[in-house]
Amino acid sequence: MTAKVKALLAEVGQSNMTMNMFVFSCAQFSPAEDIIEAIAEYWQALGVKVKQIRIPMPQRIRQMCKIKWDNHFTFSPSRTPIR
């Protein structure tokens, strides 16, 4: 699987892909940091360079409200259960 994904990324010209990933704690979902870090490790295993950025929740909320993100992935727990 990893080799396939790396080949696909290379095929579309993204073999040097980079991503910013914001790592934060979430009072409503205590394992949020662990999950975000696991997702970052998954991307890294596929050859994507991931910069993990630790950000305090108040700053994250301010930036979300202003839509001040660039080249990022974020994780937000849903209040709706997955069925």
C-alpha positions in Angstrom: 0.0 0.0 0.0 2.7 2.5 0.9 4.6 1.9 -2.4 1.3 2.5 -4.3 0.6 5.7 -2.5 4.2 7.0 -3.0 3.9 6.1 -6.7 0.6 7.9 -7.0 2.0 11.0 -5.3 5.0 10.9 -7.7 2.6 10.5 -10.7 0.8 13.7 -9.8 4.0 15.6 -9.1 3.7 15.6 -5.3 6.6 13.4 -4.4 7.9 16.2 -2.2 4.6 17.0 -0.6 4.6 19.0 2.6 1.8 19.6 5.1 1.3 21.6 8.3 -0.6 19.7 11.0 -1.9 21.6 14.1 -1.6 19.5 17.2 -3.8 20.6 20.1 -5.6 19.3 23.1 -9.4 19.3 23.2 -11.3 19.2 26.4 -14.3 17.5 24.7 -12.1 14.7 23.3 -9.0 13.9 25.4 -7.2 11.6 22.8 -7.2 14.4 20.2 -3.4 15.0 20.4 -2.6 11.3 20.1 -4.9 10.9 17.1 -3.4 13.9 15.4 0.1 12.6 16.0 -0.9 9.2 14.7 -2.3 10.7 11.5 0.9 12.7 11.0 3.0 9.5 11.4 0.8 7.8 8.8 1.4 10.7 6.3 5.1 10.6 7.0 5.2 6.8 6.4 3.7 7.7 2.9 6.6 10.1 2.2 4.8 13.3 3.0 6.8 15.8 5.1 4.6 16.8 8.0 5.3 19.8 10.2 3.5 19.3 13.5 2.6 22.7 15.0 1.6 22.9 18.6 -1.0 25.6 19.2 -2.9 26.7 22.3 -6.7 26.3 21.8 -7.5 30.0 22.2 -5.1 30.9 19.4 -6.4 28.0 17.3 -10.0 29.3 17.7 -9.0 32.9 16.8 -7.2 31.7 13.7 -10.1 29.5 12.7 -12.5 32.5 13.0 -10.3 34.6 10.8 -9.6 31.7 8.4 -5.8 32.3 8.7 -4.7 28.8 7.7 -2.4 27.8 4.9 -1.4 24.3 3.8 -2.9 22.6 6.9 -4.8 19.6 8.2 -6.9 19.9 11.4 -8.9 17.4 13.4 -12.1 18.4 15.1 -14.1 15.8 17.0 -17.8 15.7 15.9 -20.6 15.8 18.4 -22.5 13.5 16.0 -21.8 9.8 16.6 -20.5 7.9 13.6 -23.0 5.1 12.7 
